[in-house]
Amino acid sequence: MSKNTGASRFRKVDVDEYDENKYEEDVDESPTGTGPNEQEVNGLLQQGENVEALKRVLSNPPTGSKNQSEKSQAVSLVLRVLLSFKKSDMDKGIKALDSKQLDLLMKYIYRGFENPTDDSSSSTLLIWHEKAFAVGGLGSIVRVLTDRKTV
């Protein structure tokens, strides 16, 4: 027979804490960026420095912002940079990015698929997706699709 039959320590556990209906998602309140500097990126595009413009536009994403107009402006700027590349220069642009920037590029590519700007944008984004997938692999796609922070 058990010696601790009169113990009452188990009654101090709050079982409601583990209720599935009371689950609350951890919210990260720190914004990660305010968006890319549009004048700086446009200046780089005019100078023909597409790779540097791509790196700059991906350096400060508004993923933590709740302002949808700010996110839309960032998406349109990224799409403008992506569409300015020639097909032969895309590999240089992809290789200049680190893994976090590559994942962010995939996010913008998928966002561009949601709202294509013209007929050629979807085909260009498919080429970017193919080249980014070749470097980032399947892990990049999985990280983008499971990330809760949107662009």
C-alpha positions in Angstrom: 0.0 0.0 0.0 1.2 3.5 -0.7 2.4 5.8 2.0 1.4 9.0 0.3 -2.3 8.5 0.0 -3.0 11.5 2.1 -0.7 13.8 0.1 -2.4 16.9 -1.4 0.5 18.4 -3.4 -1.0 17.2 -6.7 -3.9 19.7 -6.1 -1.6 22.7 -6.6 -1.3 22.0 -10.4 -3.5 24.2 -12.5 -4.9 21.9 -15.1 -6.7 24.7 -16.9 -3.3 26.0 -17.9 -3.0 23.1 -20.3 -6.5 23.4 -21.8 -6.3 23.4 -25.6 -9.1 26.0 -25.9 -7.2 28.5 -23.8 -4.0 28.3 -25.9 -2.5 31.7 -26.7 0.1 32.2 -29.4 3.4 33.9 -28.3 3.4 37.3 -29.9 6.6 39.0 -30.9 5.9 42.7 -30.5 9.3 43.8 -31.8 9.0 45.1 -35.4 11.8 43.8 -37.6 12.0 46.6 -40.1 10.3 49.7 -41.5 10.7 48.9 -45.1 13.4 49.5 -47.7 14.6 53.0 -48.6 12.9 53.7 -51.9 15.0 56.6 -53.1 18.2 54.6 -52.4 17.0 51.6 -54.3 15.7 53.6 -57.2 19.1 55.4 -57.4 20.9 52.0 -57.5 18.5 50.8 -60.3 19.2 53.9 -62.4 22.9 53.3 -62.0 22.5 49.7 -63.2 23.6 48.1 -59.9 20.8 45.6 -59.8 22.5 43.2 -57.4 23.2 45.9 -54.8 19.6 47.1 -55.2 18.4 43.6 -54.5 20.5 43.3 -51.4 19.3 46.7 -50.1 15.6 46.0 -50.8 15.9 42.8 -48.8 17.9 44.3 -46.0 15.0 46.0 -44.1 11.7 44.1 -44.6 8.5 45.4 -42.9 7.7 41.9 -41.6 6.7 43.1 -38.1 4.6 46.0 -39.3 0.8 45.8 -39.2 0.6 48.6 -41.8 -0.6 47.0 -45.0 0.2 50.0 -47.2 3.8 49.9 -46.0 4.0 46.2 -46.9 2.4 46.8 -50.3 4.9 49.5 -51.1 7.8 47.2 -50.1 6.4 44.4 -52.3 6.0 46.7 -55.3 9.6 47.9 -54.8 10.9 44.4 -54.6 9.0 43.4 -57.7 10.4 46.4 -59.6 13.9 45.3 -58.6 13.3 41.7 -59.6 11.7 42.6 -63.0 14.7 44.9 -63.8 17.1 41.9 -63.9 18.1 40.3 -67.1 17.8 36.5 -67.1 21.6 36.1 -67.4 22.2 38.3 -64.3 19.7 36.5 -62.0 22.3 33.9 -60.9 24.7 36.7 -59.7 21.8 38.2 -57.7 20.9 34.9 -56.1 24.5 34.1 -55.2 25.0 37.5 -53.5 22.3 36.7 -50.9 22.7 34.9 -47.6 20.2 32.3 -46.5 17.9 34.8 -44.6 17.8 37.1 -47.6 17.1 34.1 -49.8 14.1 33.1 -47.7 12.9 36.6 -47.7 13.2 36.7 -51.5 11.1 33.5 -51.7 8.4 35.3 -49.5 8.3 38.2 -52.0 8.2 35.8 -54.9 5.1 34.1 -53.5 3.6 37.5 -52.7 4.2 38.5 -56.3 2.4 35.4 -57.4 -0.7 36.5 -55.5 -1.1 39.8 -57.4 0.7 39.7 -60.7 1.4 43.2 -62.1 1.5 42.4 -65.8 1.7 39.4 -68.1 5.5 39.0 -68.0 5.8 39.3 -64.2 4.6 35.8 -63.5 7.0 34.2 -66.0 9.9 36.3 -64.5 8.9 35.3 -61.0 8.8 31.6 -62.0 12.4 32.0 -63.3 13.4 33.7 -60.0 11.7 30.9 -58.1 13.5 28.2 -60.0 16.9 29.9 -59.4 16.2 30.5 -55.7 15.0 26.9 -55.2 18.2 25.7 -56.8 20.3 27.5 -54.2 18.0 27.4 -51.1 16.4 24.0 -51.7 13.2 22.6 -50.3 14.1 23.9 -46.8 13.7 27.5 -48.0 10.2 26.9 -49.3 9.2 25.1 -46.0 10.6 28.0 -43.9 8.7 30.5 -46.0 5.4 28.6 -45.9 5.6 28.0 -42.1 6.8 31.5 -41.1 4.0 33.6 -39.5 5.7 36.9 -40.3 4.4 38.0 -43.7 5.6 40.5 -46.2 
